[in-house]
Amino acid sequence: VVEAGPPSKLLPALPGASSAGSGSTTAPLKVVANETTELGTFARLVDAMSNRLPSDGTVRLSLRQYAMGSEEGQGITLEIAQPDTTLRLVDGELSAPALALRGAGPSGRYQLCFELESDAQVSGWLAVDYENPADEGEREAERERQAERLQAAQARLQAAEEEEGELARRQKESAGQVSAARRAHDRASAEVRRSQELLAQKRSSRDAFGLDEAAVKRLKTAHGIGDADAASASATGAMPPNTLGQKLRAKVAQLEERLTVRVSVDGKEAERRRFGDFPIPLEPDDNSRVWLELRPRSDADGAQGPHGIFKVYSRGGEEHAEGPVDEQTLSPDPEGEYLLDALQPAVESGRVESLFESGRVADERLSNILAALLPSWFGADCVVLARPPAAAPPPPSFFARLKAKHLNPLASPPPALLPPPPAAAAAPPEEDADSGLLKLGPGGSLHPPFDGASFLVNRICCDGTAARTAWYRALGGYGDAIVFDKSSAMIDSDAPASSLLVALEDDAGLVGGGGGGYAVRSSDGGMGALAKPASSACRLGRLTDADEEQALSGTAEGRRVVEFERAASELSELERAGREAEEEE
């Protein structure tokens, strides 16, 4: 049992209220003028440990201005109207139904004080916020002043926060710049080390080729590159110029005009339409189906003659044709349609070419050999056809009619025809992405494994895979023919018996005097001569500056030059980058 001590204070009992002696802030009572404010139990008698003491002693109430100075209090008539200024404790609690004031005083904070009559030291108080209506103007002005002071304080605070933020940002930026500079220095140092290592590797790689400028120049000259005499000799391979490509381009333009008519559908802008585009449906007219249809003209000679454009109406199963609607005509020409479809995509890309237009060589002897290996085309160029979209391959007789009807009149001797391969045809060899050459050697290599040897088709400089693949197909069984610089090397090689071998120079005397042809070893192992083509035979054109790498890559020695120059270029670039990195460090 805890024994209560002597009375210590009158502790405020309103919710959230306490006396100044409690050390906490009070929630003040709001009193307006002489209006009544609900009160209830507002204090309890407690000892020093805040134990409530049952008592029925008398308590005196008083009202005074909060923190009143010596000059204040004059002219204040404000006092307690209710409850009575003398109240009795009931079981240690001080209660009153309401608080009301009379008189007047300035608006502000007041204290409702209570003290034990028998001991004035035992006391307490409640805060009272008194509002005098007469002071409203002053209060409004004070609120405005307070708002202004608050706004000014907030502005100063915001400015201080912004300044602090700017300083923090600058500090962070400076720290970031220092860190970035340190990282940049570390990267530059690492780059210098990496560049030095790469330089050593590239120098080693370049030196491993065993080439110098003199050797490179000599090998380029051997490939017809960079030497005036070689270039002049190569230029003779361009005579006479092939004209089939020009005629093919003109033929396509002629077919586009002859195999199409201009048709306007339902008032739209007229477009070119071909025989297979008909019939063309139109908007229905008076519940009738309407379309444009090609029908033989009355003066036509059968179904193969000119067809006019008729407008046909159909209602209830009965048809009625009006026309022809104009003077335009179309005649059936499936061979011409096929030729237009097979060449038109190349026309639109600006690349309609004959076979001999699509390649260039550095050595006239290569041109002669290529022409000589195409006996059925001896002295003639070739038209290369692509398969038209969604077209089934026609029979051989179709291509014979196409050639006789459309191609033979273009040139004399008539051009040969290279139709698209059938769907079941074997896929051509894979192309090397770097050089554009075909991988015809063992294990997908670009060159035969013999000194001074190269694949004939890879000695042709072409613009793209399609042209080289066309040459490979045109050569047929000679697609993997191997060219040797000298016939002695050809004799000594152990090339497979199935391959055709050709020598550019007959140093072994296999052909004999007179210069009548090129020494060859046929697929059956026999030695013989390949006759040079007549002077009227088509020739491949001369190299362009853009052909240098491709022309070199056609031989193993030339490929070494390409890789050597690439390594030298990379080395030069690395040396430049290394100098820049050292300067940055």
C-alpha positions in Angstrom: 0.0 0.0 0.0 1.4 3.4 -1.1 0.8 6.1 1.5 -0.1 9.5 0.1 2.0 12.5 0.9 0.9 16.0 1.7 -0.9 18.1 -0.9 1.5 19.4 -3.5 -0.5 21.0 -6.3 -3.8 21.3 -8.1 -3.2 19.4 -11.3 -5.3 20.5 -14.4 -7.7 17.8 -15.3 -9.1 18.9 -18.7 -8.1 16.7 -21.7 -4.7 17.9 -22.9 -4.4 20.5 -20.1 -1.7 20.9 -17.5 -0.4 23.5 -15.3 2.9 25.4 -15.8 4.3 23.3 -12.9 3.8 20.1 -14.9 6.4 21.1 -17.4 4.2 20.6 -20.5 2.2 22.8 -22.7 -1.5 23.4 -22.0 -4.3 23.3 -24.5 -5.9 26.7 -23.8 -9.7 27.2 -23.2 -11.2 29.4 -25.8 -13.4 32.3 -24.4 -15.1 34.9 -26.6 -16.1 38.1 -24.9 -18.6 37.2 -22.1 -19.8 34.0 -23.7 -20.0 30.8 -21.7 -17.5 28.0 -22.2 -18.1 24.5 -21.0 -15.8 23.5 -18.2 -16.5 20.3 -16.1 -13.8 18.8 -13.9 -10.8 21.0 -14.4 -8.4 20.2 -11.5 -7.4 17.5 -9.0 -5.6 17.7 -5.7 -2.4 15.5 -5.9 0.8 15.0 -3.8 4.3 15.3 -5.1 4.1 11.9 -6.8 0.8 12.9 -8.6 -1.3 10.6 -6.4 -4.8 12.0 -6.1 -5.8 13.1 -2.6 -9.4 12.9 -1.5 -10.2 16.2 0.1 -13.1 18.6 0.4 -11.0 21.7 1.0 -11.8 25.2 -0.3 -10.2 26.5 -3.5 -10.0 30.1 -4.6 -10.2 31.0 -8.3 -8.7 34.1 -9.9 -7.9 35.4 -13.4 -4.8 37.2 -14.4 -3.1 38.2 -17.7 -0.5 35.7 -18.8 3.1 36.9 -18.2 1.8 40.3 -17.2 4.5 42.9 -16.9 4.6 45.9 -14.5 3.0 48.2 -17.1 0.2 45.8 -18.1 -3.1 45.2 -16.3 -4.1 48.8 -16.3 -7.6 49.4 -17.5 -8.4 45.7 -17.5 -11.9 45.0 -15.9 -12.0 41.4 -17.0 -12.9 39.0 -14.2 -14.6 35.6 -13.5 -18.4 35.8 -13.8 -18.9 32.1 -13.2 -18.2 29.9 -11.4 -17.9 31.4 -8.0 -14.4 32.4 -7.2 -14.6 30.1 -4.1 -15.2 26.4 -4.8 -15.0 23.3 -2.7 -13.2 20.1 -3.7 -15.4 17.1 -4.0 -13.3 13.9 -3.3 -10.2 15.9 -4.3 -11.7 17.1 -7.7 -12.4 20.7 -8.7 -15.5 21.0 -11.0 -17.7 23.7 -12.4 -20.2 23.5 -15.3 -18.9 26.4 -17.3 -16.6 29.4 -17.3 -17.8 32.9 -18.2 -16.1 36.2 -17.9 -17.4 39.8 -17.4 -15.8 43.1 -18.0 -13.3 43.6 -20.8 -9.6 43.4 -21.5 -7.3 43.1 -24.4 -7.4 39.9 -26.5 -4.7 37.4 -25.6 -3.6 34.7 -23.2 -4.9 34.7 -19.6 -4.5 32.3 -16.7 -7.4 30.8 -14.7 -5.6 30.3 -11.4 -6.7 28.1 -8.5 -5.1 27.7 -5.0 -5.9 25.9 -1.9 -7.3 28.3 0.6 -5.6 26.6 3.5 -2.2 26.6 1.7 -1.6 29.1 -1.2 1.5 27.1 -2.3 -0.8 24.3 -3.4 -2.0 25.8 -6.7 -2.4 25.4 -10.5 -3.7 27.2 -13.5 -5.3 26.7 -16.9 -4.5 28.8 -20.0 -7.4 30.8 -21.4 -7.3 32.5 -24.8 -9.6 35.4 -24.5 -10.9 37.1 -27.6 -12.3 40.7 -27.4 -14.4 41.5 -30.5 -13.4 45.1 -30.2 -9.8 44.0 -31.0 -10.7 42.3 -34.3 -9.1 45.0 -36.5 -5.8 44.9 -34.5 -5.9 41.2 -34.5 -6.3 41.1 -38.3 -3.4 43.5 -38.6 -1.3 41.4 -36.3 -2.2 38.3 -38.3 -1.1 40.1 -41.5 2.1 41.2 -39.8 2.7 37.7 -38.6 1.9 36.3 -42.1 4.4 38.8 -43.6 7.0 37.9 -41.0 6.3 34.2 -41.7 6.5 34.7 -45.4 9.8 36.7 -45.1 11.1 33.9 -42.8 10.1 31.3 -45.3 11.7 33.2 -48.1 14.9 33.5 -46.1 14.7 29.8 -45.3 14.1 28.9 -48.9 17.0 31.1 -50.0 19.2 29.5 -47.4 18.1 26.0 -48.5 18.7 26.8 -52.2 22.1 28.2 -51.3 22.8 25.1 -49.3 21.6 22.9 -52.2 23.7 24.8 -54.7 26.8 24.4 -52.4 26.0 20.7 -52.1 25.6 20.4 -55.8 28.9 22.2 -56.5 30.6 20.0 -53.9 29.1 16.9 -55.5 30.0 18.1 -59.0 33.6 18.9 -57.9 33.9 15.5 -56.3 32.5 13.9 -59.5 34.9 15.8 -61.6 37.8 14.7 -59.5 36.6 11.1 -59.6 36.0 11.4 -63.4 39.5 12.8 -63.9 40.9 10.0 -61.9 39.0 7.4 -63.8 39.9 9.1 -67.1 43.6 9.0 -66.1 43.2 5.3 -65.1 41.5 4.5 -68.4 44.2 6.5 -70.4 46.9 4.5 -68.6 45.1 1.2 -69.3 44.6 2.3 -72.9 48.3 3.1 -73.3 49.2 -0.3 -71.9 46.6 -2.1 -74.1 47.8 -0.1 -77.1 51.4 -1.1 -76.4 50.4 -4.8 -76.2 48.3 -4.6 -79.4 51.1 -2.8 -81.1 53.5 -5.6 -80.3 50.9 -8.2 -81.5 50.2 -6.3 -84.7 53.9 -5.8 -85.5 54.4 -9.5 -84.9 51.4 -10.3 -87.2 52.6 -7.9 -89.9 56.2 -9.2 -89.8 54.9 -12.8 -90.0 53.8 -12.2 -93.6 57.4 -11.8 -94.6 56.5 -8.9 -97.0 57.8 -5.4 -97.6 56.8 -2.6 -99.9 58.9 -4.0 -102.8 57.3 -7.4 -102.5 53.8 -6.0 -102.2 54.4 -3.9 -105.3 55.8 -6.9 -107.2 52.8 -9.1 -106.3 50.3 -6.3 -107.2 52.0 -5.9 -110.6 51.7 -9.6 -111.1 47.9 -9.3 -110.5 47.6 -6.4 -113.0 47.3 -3.7 -110.3 49.3 -0.5 -110.0 51.5 -1.1 -113.1 51.0 1.1 -116.2 52.1 -1.6 -118.6 49.9 -4.3 -116.9 47.0 -1.9 -116.9 47.5 -1.2 -120.6 47.7 -4.9 -121.4 44.6 -5.5 -119.3 42.7 -2.8 -121.2 43.0 -4.7 -124.4 40.7 -7.3 -122.8 37.9 -4.8 -123.0 37.7 -4.9 -126.8 35.3 -4.9 -128.5 32.8 -3.5 -125.9 29.9 -5.8 -125.1 26.7 -4.3 -126.3 24.2 -6.9 -125.2 23.5 -5.3 -121.8 22.5 -2.0 -123.5 20.2 -4.0 -125.8 18.7 -5.9 -122.9 17.9 -2.6 -121.1 16.2 -1.3 -124.2 14.3 -4.6 -124.6 12.9 -4.3 -121.1 11.7 -0.8 -121.8 10.1 -2.0 -125.0 8.4 -4.9 -123.2 7.1 -2.6 -120.5 5.5 -0.5 -123.2 4.2 -3.2 -125.4 2.9 -5.7 -122.8 1.0 -3.1 -120.8 -2.0 -0.7 -121.2 -3.0 2.3 -119.1 -6.2 1.6 -117.3 -8.2 3.9 -114.9 -10.4 2.0 -112.4 -13.5 3.8 -111.0 -12.1 7.3 -111.7 -8.7 6.7 -110.1 -5.4 7.7 -111.7 -4.5 5.4 -114.6 -2.0 2.6 -114.0 -0.2 0.2 -116.3 -1.8 -3.2 -116.4 -0.6 -6.4 -118.1 -2.5 -9.3 -119.8 -2.6 -11.4 -116.6 -4.2 -8.5 -114.6 -7.5 -8.9 -116.4 -10.4 -9.2 -115.7 -10.4 -6.1 -113.5 -13.6 -5.6 -111.3 -15.3 -2.2 -111.2 -18.0 -0.7 -109.0 -21.4 -2.4 -109.4 -23.8 -0.5 -111.8 -27.6 -0.8 -111.3 -27.3 -4.1 -109.5 -25.0 -5.5 -112.2 -21.5 -6.9 -111.8 -19.1 -4.9 -113.9 -15.6 -5.6 -115.0 -13.0 -4.8 -117.6 -12.0 -7.8 -119.8 -9.7 -8.4 -122.7 -11.4 -9.9 -125.8 -10.1 -10.4 -129.4 -10.9 -7.5 -131.6 -13.2 -8.2 -134.5 -10.3 -7.6 -136.9 -7.9 -9.9 -134.9 -6.4 -13.0 -136.3 -7.5 -15.6 -133.7 -6.9 -15.8 -130.0 -3.2 -14.9 -130.4 -4.0 -11.6 -132.1 -4.6 -8.1 -130.6 -7.1 -8.0 -127.7 -9.1 -4.9 -126.9 -10.5 -3.7 -123.5 -14.2 -4.3 -123.1 -16.6 -3.3 -120.3 -18.7 -6.3 -119.4 -22.0 -6.2 -117.4 -23.6 -9.3 -115.8 -27.1 -9.5 -114.3 -29.2 -12.6 -113.8 -26.6 -14.8 -115.5 -26.6 -12.8 -118.7 -23.6 -10.9 -119.9 -23.4 -7.8 -122.1 -20.1 -6.4 -123.4 -19.4 -2.9 -124.6 -16.3 -1.9 -126.4 -13.6 -1.8 -127.1 -13.4 1.2 -124.7 -10.3 2.7 -126.4 -7.7 2.0 -129.1 -5.3 0.2 -126.7 -4.6 -3.5 -127.4 -2.6 -6.3 -125.8 -1.6 -9.6 -127.5 -0.7 -12.8 -125.5 3.0 -13.1 -125.2 3.9 -15.5 -122.3 7.6 -15.6 -123.3 7.8 -11.8 -123.3 5.9 -11.7 -119.9 8.4 -14.2 -118.4 11.4 -12.2 -119.8 10.0 -9.0 -118.4 9.4 -10.6 -114.9 12.9 -12.2 -115.0 14.7 -8.9 -115.8 12.5 -6.1 -114.5 13.7 -6.4 -110.8 17.3 -5.8 -112.1 16.1 -2.9 -114.3 14.5 -1.2 -111.2 17.8 -1.6 -109.3 19.8 -0.3 -112.3 21.7 -3.6 -112.7 20.5 -5.2 -116.0 23.7 -6.8 -117.3 24.8 -9.6 -119.6 27.1 -12.2 -118.2 30.2 -10.7 -119.7 29.2 -7.2 -118.4 29.1 -8.5 -114.8 32.7 -9.4 -114.4 36.2 -7.9 -114.7 39.7 -9.5 -114.8 43.2 -8.2 -114.4 44.7 -10.6 -117.1 43.4 -10.9 -120.6 44.4 -14.6 -120.6 41.7 -15.2 -117.9 39.1 -13.6 -120.2 40.2 -15.9 -123.0 40.0 -19.0 -120.9 36.6 -18.1 -119.6 35.3 -17.5 -123.2 36.9 -20.7 -124.4 35.3 -22.9 -121.7 31.9 -21.9 -122.9 31.9 -23.7 -126.2 28.2 -23.4 -126.9 28.5 -19.6 -126.5 31.7 -19.2 -128.4 31.9 -15.6 -129.5 28.5 -14.7 -127.8 27.5 -13.1 -124.6 24.9 -14.6 -122.3 21.5 -13.4 -120.8 21.1 -14.5 -117.1 17.5 -14.9 -116.1 16.2 -14.8 -112.5 13.1 -16.8 -111.6 10.0 -14.5 -111.6 8.2 -14.4 -108.2 5.8 -17.3 -107.7 6.4 -18.7 -111.2 6.7 -22.4 -111.8 9.8 -23.3 -113.9 8.7 -23.6 -117.6 9.8 -26.5 -119.8 13.0 -26.3 -121.9 11.0 -25.7 -125.1 9.6 -22.5 -123.5 13.1 -21.1 -123.1 13.9 -22.1 -126.7 10.8 -20.1 -127.9 11.8 -17.2 -125.6 15.3 -17.1 -127.1 14.2 -17.4 -130.7 11.4 -14.8 -130.3 13.0 -12.1 -128.1 16.8 -12.7 -127.7 18.2 -13.9 -131.0 17.3 -10.7 -132.8 19.3 -8.6 -130.3 22.9 -9.7 -131.3 24.9 -11.6 -133.8 25.9 -14.2 -133.0 22.7 -14.7 -131.0 23.2 -14.5 -127.2 23.1 -17.7 -125.1 20.5 -18.1 -122.3 21.1 -19.0 -118.7 17.7 -19.8 -117.2 17.2 -19.9 -113.4 18.2 -23.2 -111.8 15.5 -25.7 -111.1 14.2 -26.0 -107.6 15.9 -29.3 -107.1 19.3 -28.0 -108.2 22.2 -28.2 -105.7 22.9 -25.1 -103.8 26.0 -23.1 -105.1 29.1 -23.1 -102.9 29.1 -20.9 -99.8 30.4 -17.3 -100.3 33.1 -15.8 -98.1 31.6 -12.8 -96.4 34.9 -10.9 -96.3 36.1 -11.3 -99.9 32.9 -12.3 -101.8 34.7 -15.3 -103.2 33.3 -18.9 -103.3 34.6 -21.4 -100.9 35.6 -24.1 -103.4 38.7 -25.5 -101.7 39.1 -28.2 -99.1 37.4 -27.4 -95.8 35.7 -24.3 -97.3 39.0 -22.6 -98.3 39.2 -19.9 -101.0 42.3 -21.3 -102.8 43.5 -24.7 -104.0 46.3 -26.2 -101.8 48.9 -25.9 -104.6 51.6 -23.3 -105.2 50.7 -20.8 -108.0 47.1 -22.1 -108.3 43.7 -20.4 -108.0 40.1 -21.1 -108.8 39.1 -19.6 -112.1 35.7 -18.3 -111.0 37.4 -16.6 -108.0 39.7 -14.7 -110.4 36.7 -12.7 -111.7 35.9 -9.4 -110.0 32.1 -9.2 -109.5 29.6 -6.9 -107.9 27.8 -9.1 -105.5 27.1 -12.8 -105.0 24.5 -13.2 -107.7 26.9 -12.3 -110.5 29.6 -14.7 -109.2 27.0 -17.5 -108.8 25.9 -16.9 -112.4 29.4 -17.4 -113.6 29.7 -20.6 -111.5 26.5 -21.9 -113.1 27.5 -20.8 -116.6 30.8 -22.7 -116.3 28.8 -25.8 -115.5 31.2 -28.7 -115.0 34.1 -26.3 -115.1 32.8 -24.2 -112.1 35.7 -25.5 -110.0 38.4 -25.2 -112.7 41.9 -24.5 -111.3 44.3 -22.0 -113.0 48.0 -22.4 -112.6 50.6 -19.7 -113.3 52.8 -22.2 -115.2 52.2 -25.6 -116.8 55.2 -27.1 -115.0 53.5 -26.4 -111.6 50.3 -27.9 -113.1 52.1 -31.2 -114.0 53.7 -31.5 -110.6 50.5 -30.9 -108.6 48.4 -33.7 -107.1 45.2 -31.9 -107.9 42.1 -34.3 -107.9 41.6 -36.0 -111.2 38.0 -34.7 -111.5 39.2 -31.1 -111.8 40.0 -29.3 -115.0 43.4 -27.6 -114.8 44.5 -24.7 -117.0 48.0 -23.1 -117.2 48.4 -19.4 -118.0 52.0 -20.0 -119.3 53.2 -23.2 -121.0 56.8 -23.3 -119.7 56.8 -27.1 -120.0 56.0 -26.9 -123.7 52.9 -29.0 -123.5 51.1 -27.2 -126.3 54.0 -26.7 -128.6 55.1 -23.7 -130.7 52.8 -21.2 -132.4 50.9 -20.0 -129.3 47.7 -21.8 -130.4 46.2 -22.1 -126.9 46.5 -22.9 -123.2 47.8 -26.1 -121.7 45.1 -28.0 -119.9 44.7 -31.3 -118.0 41.2 -32.6 -118.5 39.1 -34.4 -115.9 40.3 -37.8 -117.4 43.9 -36.9 -116.7 44.9 -36.3 -120.3 47.0 -33.3 -121.3 45.9 -31.1 -124.2 45.4 -27.5 -125.4 42.5 -25.1 -125.0 42.1 -23.1 -128.1 42.0 -19.3 -127.8 38.6 -17.9 -128.8 38.2 -15.9 -132.0 38.9 -12.1 -131.9 35.1 -11.5 -132.0 34.5 -13.4 -128.8 33.2 -11.4 -125.8 35.8 -10.1 -123.4 35.6 -9.2 -119.7 36.2 -5.6 -118.8 39.3 -4.1 -117.0 39.6 -3.7 -113.3 38.4 -0.7 -111.4 40.0 0.9 -108.4 37.3 -0.7 -106.2 38.4 -4.2 -107.5 41.9 -4.2 -106.0 41.2 -6.3 -102.9 38.9 -8.7 -104.7 41.4 -9.2 -107.5 44.2 -9.8 -105.0 42.1 -12.2 -102.9 41.6 -14.5 -105.9 45.1 -16.0 -105.3 46.8 -17.2 -102.1 49.7 -14.8 -102.6 47.4 -11.9 -103.4 45.4 -12.7 -100.3 48.6 -12.4 -98.2 49.0 -8.9 -99.6 45.4 -8.0 -98.6 45.9 -9.3 -95.1 49.4 -7.7 -94.9 48.1 -4.3 -95.9 45.2 -4.6 -93.4 47.6 -5.4 -90.6 49.8 -2.5 -91.6 46.8 -0.2 -91.7 45.6 -1.4 -88.3 49.2 -1.0 -86.9 49.3 2.6 -88.2 46.0 3.4 -86.6 47.1 1.8 -83.3 50.3 3.8 -83.3 48.3 7.0 -83.8 45.8 6.1 -81.1 48.8 5.2 -78.8 50.3 8.6 -79.3 47.0 10.3 -78.5 46.5 8.2 -75.4 50.0 9.1 -74.2 49.2 12.8 -74.7 46.0 12.4 -72.7 47.7 10.6 -69.9 
